[in-house]
């Protein structure tokens, strides 16, 4: 018989529960971050596109188009038409813009060549213009799809 009494340590179950909870929260956060990453990249591509448009660098914005849109317009043609739209047709010298929430569509059919795209990100963009007739907004859904590893901008022509 032993002269020393052994004591049970308390709190062992609580510590294990806390460790499991922390690990679950950490893995959930990482999974959420990975899941959100493509949406964030799609939104960043749209923002980059409209920043180029805003600065009048239409050749750089054209470079962010999906090949279907690039086949529709040459970079020179797009630059000329887009510049004329903003300055002559709308009568504005600049604009601001807001980007909405990113939504996902599956099996979306483009209106250009009717190619079905498995996963497309849809973002509503609002451009704010001011001219001699006042303020007005141009709202357009912009589509983003991954092409050859890069996110590219598409417009709907349906």
Short mmCIF file of the C-alpha atoms (twelve columns), coordinates in Angstrom:
data_MODEL
# 
_entry.id   MODEL 
# 
loop_
_atom_site.group_PDB 
_atom_site.id 
_atom_site.type_symbol 
_atom_site.label_atom_id 
_atom_site.label_alt_id 
_atom_site.label_comp_id 
_atom_site.label_asym_id 
_atom_site.label_seq_id 
_atom_site.Cartn_x 
_atom_site.Cartn_y 
_atom_site.Cartn_z 
_atom_site.pdbx_PDB_model_num 
ATOM 1   C CA . UNK A 1   0.000   0.000  0.000   1 
ATOM 2   C CA . UNK A 2   1.224   3.449  -0.857  1 
ATOM 3   C CA . UNK A 3   1.552   6.257  1.607   1 
ATOM 4   C CA . UNK A 4   1.003   8.869  -1.096  1 
ATOM 5   C CA . UNK A 5   -2.435  9.578  -2.396  1 
ATOM 6   C CA . UNK A 6   -2.811  10.166 -6.076  1 
ATOM 7   C CA . UNK A 7   -5.090  12.876 -7.263  1 
ATOM 8   C CA . UNK A 8   -6.942  13.047 -10.508 1 
ATOM 9   C CA . UNK A 9   -6.226  16.096 -12.535 1 
ATOM 10  C CA . UNK A 10  -9.294  18.094 -13.280 1 
ATOM 11  C CA . UNK A 11  -9.993  19.966 -16.489 1 
ATOM 12  C CA . UNK A 12  -8.540  17.421 -18.891 1 
ATOM 13  C CA . UNK A 13  -11.856 17.117 -20.739 1 
ATOM 14  C CA . UNK A 14  -12.254 20.887 -20.892 1 
ATOM 15  C CA . UNK A 15  -8.798  21.373 -22.384 1 
ATOM 16  C CA . UNK A 16  -9.405  18.735 -25.024 1 
ATOM 17  C CA . UNK A 17  -12.747 20.319 -25.889 1 
ATOM 18  C CA . UNK A 18  -11.113 23.761 -26.168 1 
ATOM 19  C CA . UNK A 19  -8.347  22.427 -28.419 1 
ATOM 20  C CA . UNK A 20  -10.873 20.687 -30.681 1 
ATOM 21  C CA . UNK A 21  -12.995 23.842 -30.847 1 
ATOM 22  C CA . UNK A 22  -9.995  25.992 -31.788 1 
ATOM 23  C CA . UNK A 23  -8.931  23.483 -34.461 1 
ATOM 24  C CA . UNK A 24  -12.455 23.381 -35.905 1 
ATOM 25  C CA . UNK A 25  -12.677 27.185 -36.021 1 
ATOM 26  C CA . UNK A 26  -9.255  27.431 -37.625 1 
ATOM 27  C CA . UNK A 27  -9.992  24.798 -40.274 1 
ATOM 28  C CA . UNK A 28  -13.398 26.376 -40.940 1 
ATOM 29  C CA . UNK A 29  -11.785 29.784 -41.420 1 
ATOM 30  C CA . UNK A 30  -9.212  28.361 -43.818 1 
ATOM 31  C CA . UNK A 31  -11.892 26.511 -45.790 1 
ATOM 32  C CA . UNK A 32  -14.013 29.682 -45.989 1 
ATOM 33  C CA . UNK A 33  -10.989 31.703 -47.148 1 
ATOM 34  C CA . UNK A 34  -10.179 29.161 -49.866 1 
ATOM 35  C CA . UNK A 35  -13.833 29.075 -50.963 1 
ATOM 36  C CA . UNK A 36  -14.001 32.888 -51.166 1 
ATOM 37  C CA . UNK A 37  -10.663 33.296 -52.979 1 
ATOM 38  C CA . UNK A 38  -11.976 32.891 -56.576 1 
ATOM 39  C CA . UNK A 39  -14.783 35.395 -55.906 1 
ATOM 40  C CA . UNK A 40  -12.272 37.902 -54.560 1 
ATOM 41  C CA . UNK A 41  -10.032 37.415 -57.598 1 
ATOM 42  C CA . UNK A 42  -13.003 37.883 -59.939 1 
ATOM 43  C CA . UNK A 43  -13.964 41.125 -58.170 1 
ATOM 44  C CA . UNK A 44  -10.345 42.322 -58.306 1 
ATOM 45  C CA . UNK A 45  -10.263 41.691 -62.071 1 
ATOM 46  C CA . UNK A 46  -13.437 43.746 -62.578 1 
ATOM 47  C CA . UNK A 47  -12.048 46.535 -60.399 1 
ATOM 48  C CA . UNK A 48  -8.802  46.541 -62.390 1 
ATOM 49  C CA . UNK A 49  -10.787 46.646 -65.650 1 
ATOM 50  C CA . UNK A 50  -12.822 49.685 -64.579 1 
ATOM 51  C CA . UNK A 51  -9.791  51.473 -63.125 1 
ATOM 52  C CA . UNK A 52  -8.181  51.230 -66.576 1 
ATOM 53  C CA . UNK A 53  -11.425 52.443 -68.152 1 
ATOM 54  C CA . UNK A 54  -11.592 55.309 -65.655 1 
ATOM 55  C CA . UNK A 55  -8.054  56.425 -66.504 1 
ATOM 56  C CA . UNK A 56  -8.756  56.166 -70.262 1 
ATOM 57  C CA . UNK A 57  -6.305  53.290 -70.764 1 
ATOM 58  C CA . UNK A 58  -8.664  51.245 -72.919 1 
ATOM 59  C CA . UNK A 59  -5.916  49.036 -74.375 1 
ATOM 60  C CA . UNK A 60  -5.141  47.691 -70.907 1 
ATOM 61  C CA . UNK A 61  -8.815  47.157 -70.130 1 
ATOM 62  C CA . UNK A 62  -9.212  45.380 -73.495 1 
ATOM 63  C CA . UNK A 63  -6.365  43.035 -72.472 1 
ATOM 64  C CA . UNK A 64  -8.547  41.831 -69.562 1 
ATOM 65  C CA . UNK A 65  -11.332 40.695 -71.889 1 
ATOM 66  C CA . UNK A 66  -12.085 37.046 -72.553 1 
ATOM 67  C CA . UNK A 67  -10.925 35.901 -75.992 1 
ATOM 68  C CA . UNK A 68  -14.551 35.930 -77.236 1 
ATOM 69  C CA . UNK A 69  -14.755 39.686 -76.657 1 
ATOM 70  C CA . UNK A 70  -11.245 40.271 -77.990 1 
ATOM 71  C CA . UNK A 71  -12.287 38.503 -81.192 1 
ATOM 72  C CA . UNK A 72  -15.271 40.833 -81.444 1 
ATOM 73  C CA . UNK A 73  -13.196 44.055 -81.180 1 
ATOM 74  C CA . UNK A 74  -9.569  44.797 -81.907 1 
ATOM 75  C CA . UNK A 75  -7.831  46.772 -79.182 1 
ATOM 76  C CA . UNK A 76  -7.682  49.861 -81.424 1 
ATOM 77  C CA . UNK A 77  -11.347 49.586 -82.367 1 
ATOM 78  C CA . UNK A 78  -12.399 49.086 -78.749 1 
ATOM 79  C CA . UNK A 79  -10.281 52.013 -77.550 1 
ATOM 80  C CA . UNK A 80  -11.798 54.340 -80.127 1 
ATOM 81  C CA . UNK A 81  -15.408 53.238 -79.592 1 
ATOM 82  C CA . UNK A 82  -15.178 53.287 -75.795 1 
ATOM 83  C CA . UNK A 83  -13.543 56.704 -75.755 1 
ATOM 84  C CA . UNK A 84  -16.239 58.070 -78.083 1 
ATOM 85  C CA . UNK A 85  -18.988 56.556 -75.937 1 
ATOM 86  C CA . UNK A 86  -17.787 58.255 -72.776 1 
ATOM 87  C CA . UNK A 87  -16.669 61.610 -74.131 1 
ATOM 88  C CA . UNK A 88  -18.920 62.235 -77.143 1 
ATOM 89  C CA . UNK A 89  -22.073 60.176 -76.619 1 
ATOM 90  C CA . UNK A 90  -22.366 60.534 -72.855 1 
ATOM 91  C CA . UNK A 91  -20.596 63.880 -72.716 1 
ATOM 92  C CA . UNK A 92  -18.577 63.082 -69.614 1 
ATOM 93  C CA . UNK A 93  -14.879 63.412 -69.014 1 
ATOM 94  C CA . UNK A 94  -14.731 60.889 -66.188 1 
ATOM 95  C CA . UNK A 95  -16.807 58.547 -64.064 1 
ATOM 96  C CA . UNK A 96  -16.787 56.730 -60.775 1 
ATOM 97  C CA . UNK A 97  -17.977 53.179 -60.256 1 
ATOM 98  C CA . UNK A 98  -19.236 50.741 -57.651 1 
ATOM 99  C CA . UNK A 99  -18.875 46.987 -57.756 1 
ATOM 100 C CA . UNK A 100 -21.655 44.836 -56.313 1 
ATOM 101 C CA . UNK A 101 -21.559 41.420 -54.695 1 
ATOM 102 C CA . UNK A 102 -20.103 38.512 -56.603 1 
ATOM 103 C CA . UNK A 103 -22.566 35.782 -57.541 1 
ATOM 104 C CA . UNK A 104 -21.839 32.454 -59.175 1 
ATOM 105 C CA . UNK A 105 -23.638 30.941 -62.162 1 
ATOM 106 C CA . UNK A 106 -23.083 27.458 -63.489 1 
ATOM 107 C CA . UNK A 107 -23.385 26.392 -67.111 1 
ATOM 108 C CA . UNK A 108 -23.796 29.945 -68.392 1 
ATOM 109 C CA . UNK A 109 -24.104 30.375 -72.143 1 
ATOM 110 C CA . UNK A 110 -22.303 33.333 -73.615 1 
ATOM 111 C CA . UNK A 111 -24.193 35.333 -76.199 1 
ATOM 112 C CA . UNK A 112 -21.184 35.719 -78.480 1 
ATOM 113 C CA . UNK A 113 -20.504 32.151 -79.647 1 
ATOM 114 C CA . UNK A 114 -23.050 30.404 -77.400 1 
ATOM 115 C CA . UNK A 115 -20.260 28.528 -75.668 1 
ATOM 116 C CA . UNK A 116 -21.347 27.008 -72.350 1 
ATOM 117 C CA . UNK A 117 -19.078 28.032 -69.491 1 
ATOM 118 C CA . UNK A 118 -19.114 25.790 -66.429 1 
ATOM 119 C CA . UNK A 119 -18.557 28.431 -63.752 1 
ATOM 120 C CA . UNK A 120 -19.012 32.165 -64.198 1 
ATOM 121 C CA . UNK A 121 -18.859 34.959 -61.656 1 
ATOM 122 C CA . UNK A 122 -21.475 37.688 -62.105 1 
ATOM 123 C CA . UNK A 123 -20.847 41.179 -60.757 1 
ATOM 124 C CA . UNK A 124 -23.165 44.159 -61.097 1 
ATOM 125 C CA . UNK A 125 -21.183 47.313 -61.880 1 
ATOM 126 C CA . UNK A 126 -22.656 50.791 -61.610 1 
ATOM 127 C CA . UNK A 127 -20.857 53.599 -63.401 1 
ATOM 128 C CA . UNK A 128 -21.704 57.122 -62.218 1 
ATOM 129 C CA . UNK A 129 -21.479 59.840 -64.874 1 
ATOM 130 C CA . UNK A 130 -21.975 63.572 -64.690 1 
ATOM 131 C CA . UNK A 131 -22.594 65.756 -67.736 1 
ATOM 132 C CA . UNK A 132 -24.438 68.960 -68.649 1 
ATOM 133 C CA . UNK A 133 -27.778 67.194 -68.163 1 
ATOM 134 C CA . UNK A 134 -27.022 66.069 -64.611 1 
ATOM 135 C CA . UNK A 135 -25.982 62.872 -62.928 1 
ATOM 136 C CA . UNK A 136 -26.876 59.426 -64.144 1 
ATOM 137 C CA . UNK A 137 -25.855 55.810 -63.653 1 
ATOM 138 C CA . UNK A 138 -25.105 53.063 -66.107 1 
ATOM 139 C CA . UNK A 139 -25.689 49.615 -64.579 1 
ATOM 140 C CA . UNK A 140 -24.308 46.497 -66.234 1 
ATOM 141 C CA . UNK A 141 -23.809 42.885 -65.230 1 
ATOM 142 C CA . UNK A 142 -20.221 41.895 -65.882 1 
ATOM 143 C CA . UNK A 143 -19.241 38.251 -66.185 1 
ATOM 144 C CA . UNK A 144 -15.856 36.878 -65.181 1 
ATOM 145 C CA . UNK A 145 -14.566 33.469 -66.171 1 
ATOM 146 C CA . UNK A 146 -11.239 31.735 -65.829 1 
ATOM 147 C CA . UNK A 147 -9.480  31.343 -69.174 1 
ATOM 148 C CA . UNK A 148 -6.042  29.728 -69.345 1 
ATOM 149 C CA . UNK A 149 -5.585  30.241 -65.595 1 
ATOM 150 C CA . UNK A 150 -6.456  33.953 -65.655 1 
ATOM 151 C CA . UNK A 151 -9.720  35.671 -64.779 1 
ATOM 152 C CA . UNK A 152 -11.187 37.427 -67.833 1 
ATOM 153 C CA . UNK A 153 -14.104 39.825 -68.347 1 
ATOM 154 C CA . UNK A 154 -17.102 39.007 -70.520 1 
ATOM 155 C CA . UNK A 155 -20.195 40.959 -71.431 1 
ATOM 156 C CA . UNK A 156 -23.543 39.374 -72.175 1 
ATOM 157 C CA . UNK A 157 -24.786 39.815 -75.761 1 
ATOM 158 C CA . UNK A 158 -28.038 37.837 -75.469 1 
# 
